[in-house]
Each structure stands twice: as structure tokens, then as C-alpha cells.
């Protein structure tokens, strides 16, 4: 059969027909061919549709935050002294988002001018975030098989360029080490390097900065199922989780549960993930912990996967300064 000739109306008609048949079988004849009931079928159908539906979004790493907006303005006006002053007074999580927002919104040529003028470690770190951002813009958020050969090659080149800058910056001891190593981990997870290299980079920074959110967030992503992590790697990290701040525990578990639902078709039969989502509603988070927006985003996706409508709406509202998928 030539499926290319089938229109969207025909596809919808077939889906609706299947739904009607399954509903009649279950309601009137007490026959459940899927073993999960009609609602179970709708859940399965939703997961299938998500795999083929292109997810569009706009990300705002500056969060419309006055400090971060001023930082972007200073950087783009080449007021580097003010940029350095601001970054060095920020808390660790705030600083991570400062680097991320400059990576997304800062002029690349300004980073080059700063480096050429002062050979600044900070400028190299900022430029590396810019290159990493450009790399992911080229690659996109889909699976690797959706990326063209040309874009895959350009993606890898960008990552290699960013790695070189970070390794140069790392040679000079600085307080930016956890950001440098967190960025290297983000690079290495996509370059498919030896796993021990990723662990070594994490452990190097973790010794001095065990509660660094960006470092833990990027590391757990790199060892997750999504990026080829093994059960042994996960368990080894989970063994340390109770010793980390409560917020990091929630952030890591939110990543883990979301991956289970979206990639492993995990069924939350004991309600463990639902309980986790509901407990997250009452989690107290410091206002300077800007990675709370990453947590809210993960909880928004997870609530949606679990068909928790009230929780989905609640977390969708919380991510508005950071994420908009109504596009």
C-alpha cells in the first residue's frame, strides 16, 4: 500500500474508527483486547503521537530577570568590567544562568574582542557557552537520525571548538571550574567519549563543589538512559544522592522519572511518580536557585505524560518566564 497518498483526514478517520471499536468492545461486550482498557489505549495513542509530533518551543534563558537582562546589555555594549563584576557577585546557580543567557543572547564577536584584548578566562568560558548554544541550534532537539549529515558534522565541529576553549580556560585556576566542567560534560555526552572521561570530569569538580546544581544536572543527563548511561552508572550516582541538597535530589529524580516515562514506556502502577510530582508542588526553593525552572519544566512534561491535568497546568504556568511551547 502506498501510504504517501493517505491524507491527514483519512488517518484521523482510521484512529477514530479504532477508538470507537475498542470502546464498544470494552463497554458492551466486556472485551479488552489491549488488556489496559479504553483509557489505557488513549494513553498509548498519546505516547505514539508524541514520538512523531514535532515539539516547538522558545527558550528564554534570561528569564526576563533584570540582573540577567542588564548583564546581556553590558556584554553587548562591550562593558566587560561590569560583566565580570556582576558575574563574580552572583550565586552559583545564578551564575550558571548568566553564562547560559550570554551564550544565547551575547554577541559572539564581542567575546572574540574580549579574548583578543585581554586573553580573559571569563571571556573564554562565555564564548564556550555561545558555541555550545550554536551547536545545539544546528543539531536541534530531535533524535540524531533526524539530523542531516552536514549538520551532524557542523555540530561536532562546534563541540570540538568549545572543548578547546574550555580546556584552555581550565589551565588557569579559577572559580569557574564547576561551570567549565559542567560544560565539558555536556559536550562529551554528545561526542560519545569513553564513559570514564565523563566520570573523571565530574569527580574533579565535584570534590570542591559537591552542591553545584549545573554540574549535577549536566552529569546526570550524561549518565541517563537517554545518553547511553548504564544501570551501574546510575546506581553509583544514586548512592550519593542523599548527601546532596534536597533541591538537587528533586532535580535529578525529575530527570530520571521523565526519561522512564518518555523512553522506557514505564507504567507508574504503584503511583510512585505521581506521588513525587504531588510532593514537588510543596517544595520550598530558594529564589536564587534558577535551576528551579528546569525542575518545573521536567515536572510539566512528566505531569503531561501521566495525564495529570491540574499539575500540568500548574507547572506550565511556572515555566512561563523560561519556556513557551504555545508556538
Secondary structure, DSSP 8 states (H G I E B T S, - for coil): --GGG--HHHHHHHHHHHHHHHHHHHHTT---TTSSHHHHHHHHHHHHHHHHS----EE-TTTT-HHHHHHHHHHHTT-HHHHHHHHHHS-HHHHHHHHHHHHHHS-HHHHHHHHHHH--HHHHHHHHHHHHHHHHHHH-SS-GGGS-HHHHHHHHHHHHHHHHHHHHHHTS--TTHHHHHHHHHHHHHHHT--HHHHHHHHHHHHTT-TT-HHHHHHHHHHTSGGGT--HHHHHHHHHHHTTS-HHHHHHHHHHHHHHHHHHS----TT-HHHHHHHHHTT----TT-TTHHHHHHHHHHHHHHTT-HHHHHHHHHHTTTTEE---
